[in-house]
Amino acid sequence: MRSVLAVLGIAIIALVVSILIQDSKRLSPAPQEDAAKAKEAEQMAAWKKADEEQRARERNAKRTFNPPREGVVTVTMTVGGKGDIVMELYPKAAPQTVRHFLDLARKGFYNDIKFHRVVPDFVIQAGDPETRQMSVQEVAGMSEQQKVALGIGSGGSGNPIPFENNDLAHIRGSVAMALNAPRSATGDSQFFINLKDNVGLNGDYCVFGKVIQGMEVVDKVAQGDPIVSVKEK
């Protein structure tokens, strides 16, 4: 009897072990399954990238820089220690954006605000009122991490405007509204000037003006340089 029970016990143990092995195989995919899934994910990522690049090409193919001349407004931005930047603004292309920018300029909102972001061969950016209370040296010496910690680059007038899309390309000297996220209704007082053709931004950030005089001044702007004033001609 004992021998029978022993044999039966061994059989039960073997059955349990067999079930556990089968379950472990189901829970742990075979190496070839992992490889297949990785290859599929890689292929999907490649397709997504190709689709995004194609969409970008299609957007860029339709964009030039032929702004509507109706109602063009010319403003002069004086940068402390550097000189004057003369810009045209195009209300027909971006009516709400131009109106908002001009309203702020007429109130003297931009006076003493510093350029807080200068990325060589990309853009210069200003419009955060928090920088007004800081010295030129303080802003000039800030790293990206310090700016994030202090919230520099997130401030505005408190009256965001809708995103306006148009066919104006991000070419060298073009002026565009800074946003918290592409194509979002988060534009306010912050703007940027393109230092080169940045076609990758086309369609995502509203272009509303262009530098027509003083690009040599734009090229010399450094982080911390103050805006003395923005005045209509």
C-alpha positions in Angstrom: 0.0 0.0 0.0 2.8 2.4 0.9 4.5 1.7 -2.4 1.3 2.5 -4.2 0.9 5.7 -2.3 4.5 6.7 -2.9 4.1 6.1 -6.7 0.8 8.1 -6.6 2.5 11.0 -4.7 5.4 11.1 -7.2 2.9 11.1 -10.1 1.0 14.1 -8.5 4.2 16.0 -7.9 5.2 15.4 -11.6 1.9 16.6 -12.7 2.1 19.8 -10.6 5.6 20.5 -11.9 4.5 20.0 -15.5 1.6 22.5 -15.0 4.0 25.0 -13.4 6.4 24.7 -16.3 3.7 25.2 -18.8 2.4 28.3 -17.0 5.9 29.7 -16.7 6.3 29.3 -20.5 3.0 31.1 -21.0 4.0 33.9 -18.6 7.5 34.3 -20.1 7.4 34.8 -23.9 10.0 33.0 -25.9 13.0 35.0 -27.1 11.7 34.9 -30.7 8.4 36.4 -29.5 10.2 39.3 -27.7 12.2 39.9 -30.9 9.1 39.9 -33.1 7.4 42.4 -30.8 10.4 44.7 -30.7 10.7 44.6 -34.5 7.0 45.4 -34.8 7.4 48.4 -32.4 10.4 49.6 -34.3 8.5 49.4 -37.6 5.5 51.3 -36.1 7.9 54.0 -34.9 9.5 54.3 -38.3 6.1 54.5 -40.0 5.0 57.2 -37.5 8.2 59.2 -38.2 7.8 58.9 -41.9 4.2 60.1 -41.7 5.2 63.1 -39.5 7.9 64.0 -42.0 5.5 63.8 -44.9 3.0 66.0 -43.2 5.8 68.5 -42.5 6.8 68.5 -46.1 3.2 69.1 -47.2 2.8 72.0 -44.8 6.1 73.6 -45.8 5.4 73.2 -49.5 2.4 75.5 -49.1 4.2 78.2 -47.0 6.1 81.2 -48.4 6.5 84.7 -47.1 4.1 86.9 -49.0 2.3 88.7 -46.2 -0.9 90.6 -47.0 0.0 94.3 -47.1 -3.4 95.6 -46.0 -3.2 97.4 -42.7 0.6 96.7 -42.2 1.9 98.3 -39.0 5.6 99.2 -38.5 7.1 99.2 -35.0 10.6 99.9 -33.7 11.9 97.9 -30.8 14.9 99.4 -29.1 17.2 97.0 -27.3 19.4 98.5 -24.6 23.0 98.6 -25.6 22.4 97.1 -29.0 20.2 99.3 -31.1 16.8 99.4 -33.0 14.9 96.6 -34.6 12.3 97.7 -37.1 9.5 95.2 -37.6 6.4 95.0 -39.8 3.3 93.4 -38.3 0.6 91.9 -40.5 -2.9 92.2 -39.0 -4.6 90.7 -42.1 -2.6 87.5 -41.5 -3.0 87.3 -37.7 -5.5 89.9 -36.6 -5.9 88.9 -32.9 -2.2 88.3 -32.4 -1.2 91.7 -33.9 -3.9 93.5 -32.0 -2.8 91.9 -28.7 0.9 92.7 -29.3 0.1 96.3 -30.2 -2.1 96.8 -27.2 0.7 95.6 -24.9 3.2 97.8 -26.7 1.1 100.9 -26.4 0.7 100.4 -22.7 4.5 100.1 -22.3 4.2 96.5 -21.2 7.5 95.5 -23.0 9.6 98.3 -21.4 12.4 96.9 -19.3 11.6 93.3 -20.1 14.7 91.2 -20.8 15.4 88.7 -23.6 15.4 85.5 -21.5 16.1 83.0 -24.2 18.8 83.2 -26.8 19.6 80.1 -28.8 22.3 80.6 -31.4 21.3 79.7 -35.0 17.7 79.3 -33.8 15.7 82.1 -32.0 15.8 84.9 -29.5 12.7 85.2 -27.2 11.3 87.8 -24.8 8.1 89.0 -23.3 8.1 87.5 -19.7 7.3 90.3 -17.3 9.0 88.5 -14.5 12.3 89.4 -16.0 11.5 93.1 -15.6 12.4 92.9 -11.9 15.7 91.2 -12.5 19.0 92.8 -13.4 20.6 92.3 -16.8 23.4 90.3 -15.1 20.9 88.0 -13.2 19.1 87.1 -16.4 22.3 86.8 -18.5 23.9 84.4 -16.0 20.9 82.0 -15.7 21.0 78.4 -16.9 18.0 76.7 -18.3 17.6 74.8 -15.1 17.6 78.0 -13.1 15.0 79.6 -15.4 12.7 76.6 -15.0 13.1 76.6 -11.2 12.2 80.3 -11.1 9.4 80.1 -13.7 11.2 82.4 -16.1 9.7 81.9 -19.5 6.2 81.1 -18.3 5.0 84.6 -17.4 2.7 86.8 -19.5 0.1 89.5 -19.3 -2.6 87.1 -18.1 -4.7 87.4 -21.2 -3.9 84.5 -23.6 -5.2 84.6 -27.2 -6.4 81.9 -29.6 -3.9 80.3 -32.0 -4.1 81.8 -35.5 -2.9 79.7 -38.4 -1.7 81.3 -41.7 0.6 80.5 -44.6 3.5 82.7 -43.4 6.7 80.6 -43.1 9.2 80.8 -40.3 12.1 82.3 -42.3 15.0 84.3 -40.9 13.8 87.5 -39.3 10.2 86.4 -39.0 8.4 87.2 -35.7 6.2 84.6 -34.1 4.1 84.1 -31.0 5.6 81.8 -28.3 3.3 79.1 -27.0 3.2 76.5 -24.2 2.5 73.8 -26.8 2.3 73.9 -30.6 -1.0 75.2 -32.0 -2.4 75.9 -28.6 -4.4 78.9 -27.3 -1.6 79.9 -25.0 -0.1 82.9 -26.8 0.2 86.0 -24.8 3.1 88.5 -24.4 6.0 86.3 -25.3 7.3 86.4 -28.9 10.4 85.1 -30.7 12.4 86.2 -33.7 13.9 83.5 -36.0 17.6 83.7 -36.5 17.4 81.4 -39.5 14.8 79.6 -41.6 13.1 77.3 -39.1 10.7 75.5 -41.4 10.1 72.8 -38.7 8.0 75.4 -36.8 5.7 76.1 -39.8 2.1 75.6 -38.9 2.7 75.2 -35.2 3.5 78.8 -34.1 1.8 81.9 -35.5 4.0 84.2 -37.6 2.7 87.7 -37.3 5.6 90.0 -38.4 9.0 90.3 -39.8 12.2 92.3 -39.1 12.7 94.7 -42.0 15.7 96.6 -40.6 18.1 95.8 -37.9 18.8 92.1 -38.3 22.4 92.9 -37.4 21.0 94.0 -34.0 18.9 90.8 -33.7 22.1 88.8 -34.3 23.9 90.6 -31.5 21.1 90.3 -28.8 22.3 88.3 -25.8 20.4 86.7 -22.9 19.6 89.5 -20.4 19.5 92.4 -22.9 16.6 94.7 -22.1 13.8 96.0 -24.3 13.8 99.8 -23.8 10.6 100.3 -25.7 8.4 99.2 -28.6 6.9 102.1 -30.5 4.8 102.4 -33.6 6.3 104.5 -36.4 
